[in-house]
Amino acid sequence: MVHGSHSSITIYYAKLPNEYLSEISAHGSDFLTHSTYKERVHLRRTKKFHMGDPGERVDLFCVLAKLLWYLKSGLSHVGYLYNHESNPMHRIVSSPLNAADRRI
């Protein structure tokens, strides 16, 4: 999550284990009362980037560029961005329509 306040920006993030996400999916809004998941999830954050300082603006954009590159690379285990064989986003899928069958 990106949080902006006046002239500063901070990025907050957390690693959510599959078991944790599964419990949330199973229990929904009753997660806190019905869940058996007992480990804590730690919310982390970057430093506060002050947008009035050109050097800190560059630092923030470098962090965002690295984050986007990592997500795009397929190395992250994030949904359809993750590069594994059964991921439909990383397979060539033939169209049911042949180019000759398309009508304009």
C-alpha positions in Angstrom: 0.0 0.0 0.0 1.3 3.5 -0.8 0.4 6.1 1.8 0.8 9.8 0.9 0.6 12.5 3.5 1.1 16.2 2.5 4.6 16.0 0.9 5.7 12.5 2.0 5.1 9.0 0.8 5.6 5.7 2.6 5.2 2.2 1.2 3.7 -0.4 3.5 3.9 -4.2 2.8 3.5 -7.6 4.4 4.2 -11.2 3.5 1.0 -13.1 3.8 1.4 -16.9 4.2 -0.9 -19.1 2.1 -2.4 -20.6 5.4 -3.3 -17.1 6.5 -5.0 -16.2 3.2 -6.8 -19.6 3.2 -8.2 -18.9 6.7 -9.4 -15.4 5.6 -11.0 -17.0 2.5 -12.7 -19.7 4.6 -14.0 -17.5 7.5 -14.4 -14.1 5.8 -15.4 -11.3 8.3 -15.4 -13.9 11.1 -11.7 -14.6 10.6 -10.6 -13.3 14.0 -13.1 -15.4 16.0 -13.0 -18.7 14.0 -9.4 -18.9 12.7 -6.9 -21.4 13.9 -4.0 -19.4 12.4 -2.0 -18.1 15.4 1.1 -16.6 13.9 1.4 -12.9 13.7 1.6 -11.1 10.3 4.2 -8.3 10.4 3.4 -5.1 8.6 6.6 -3.5 7.3 7.3 -0.1 5.7 9.9 1.8 3.8 11.4 5.0 5.0 9.3 8.1 4.6 10.2 9.7 1.3 9.9 13.5 1.3 8.8 14.7 -2.1 10.2 18.2 -1.6 13.7 16.7 -1.7 14.8 15.7 -5.3 17.1 13.0 -4.0 14.3 11.3 -2.1 12.0 11.5 -5.1 14.6 9.7 -7.1 15.0 7.1 -4.3 11.2 6.5 -4.2 11.0 6.1 -8.0 14.0 3.7 -7.9 12.2 1.6 -5.3 8.9 1.6 -7.3 10.8 0.7 -10.5 12.5 -2.2 -8.8 9.2 -3.4 -7.4 7.5 -3.3 -10.8 10.5 -5.1 -12.4 10.3 -7.8 -9.7 6.6 -8.3 -10.2 7.0 -8.3 -14.0 9.9 -10.8 -13.9 7.8 -13.8 -12.9 10.1 -14.4 -9.9 7.5 -13.2 -7.4 4.9 -15.6 -6.2 2.1 -13.2 -6.8 -1.0 -14.6 -8.5 -0.9 -14.7 -12.2 2.4 -12.8 -12.3 4.2 -15.9 -11.0 6.0 -17.7 -13.8 5.0 -21.3 -13.5 3.9 -23.9 -16.1 0.2 -24.0 -15.2 -0.1 -20.2 -15.2 -2.4 -19.2 -18.1 -0.7 -15.8 -18.4 2.6 -17.4 -19.4 1.2 -19.8 -22.0 0.4 -19.1 -25.6 -3.3 -19.7 -26.0 -4.7 -20.2 -29.5 -7.7 -18.1 -30.4 -10.9 -19.9 -31.3 -11.3 -17.5 -34.2 -9.0 -17.9 -37.1 -7.8 -14.6 -38.7 -9.6 -15.6 -41.9 -12.9 -16.0 -40.0 -12.9 -12.5 -38.5 -15.4 -10.1 -40.1 -14.9 -6.4 -40.0 
